[in-house]
Amino acid sequence: MNNRSIKKEIIKFIAVVAIALLIELLVFNFSQVSMLLNSHLSKNACYSLKDMKQVNWENYNDRIISDPDPMLILSGINNEVRVAEIRLEADEPLKSMTVFYTNSQDELFSDKGMIKANAQQGVFLVSLNKFVKDLRIDVTENAGLVLHNMTIIINPVKLNISFSRIITVVLIYLSTILLFKLQKSPDYHMYSKKEDN
């Protein structure tokens, strides 16, 4: 192989890696990339317990303990919320919670703006896809829940880039090139008959 063909193969390889990366971003991370490119959307806005109004909670040093019917209210979001990620640090693991929201029309929390959220690996992902003014989180109905911390991330953007998928695309390309190089064109013995005559 001469230098020109080596450069050509290197350029092809770089192009295949770039295409694999584009596939990874535009197919497997499409919702995250679209959120990232939306300039009107607040992304990765993070709130903690200090930012929330605590209704029916008692403060004890670095934790809060629930009274009956406790609520945590986050006011002033005033943005489109596609997803709210809620992380809790509590003494007992929680499997579900109720999230209420208000928008520009609704001034009070009601069943109209209510979503039941279930934990997925200890994280509550609440899909809203609406303009949200305020959020209310009802972690429990009961008294005695000890809560150390709570974090809410509005519109979390996390690109999940899998290098194994990128390597797979590159390996498919390389194996295809190798198979084409190994393939021989069939010999139909057409030229040998002419030579015999």
Secondary structure, 3 states (H helix, E strand, C coil): CCHHHHHHHHHHHHHHHHHHHHHHHHHHCHHHHHHHHCCCCCCCEEEEHHHCEEEEEEEECCEEEEEEEEEEEECCCCEEEEEEEEEEEECCCCCEEEEEEECCCCCCCCHHHEEEEEEECCEEEEEEEEEECEEEEECCCCCCCEEEEEEEEECCCCCCCCHHHHHHHHHHHHHHHHHHHHCCCCCCCHHHHHHHC
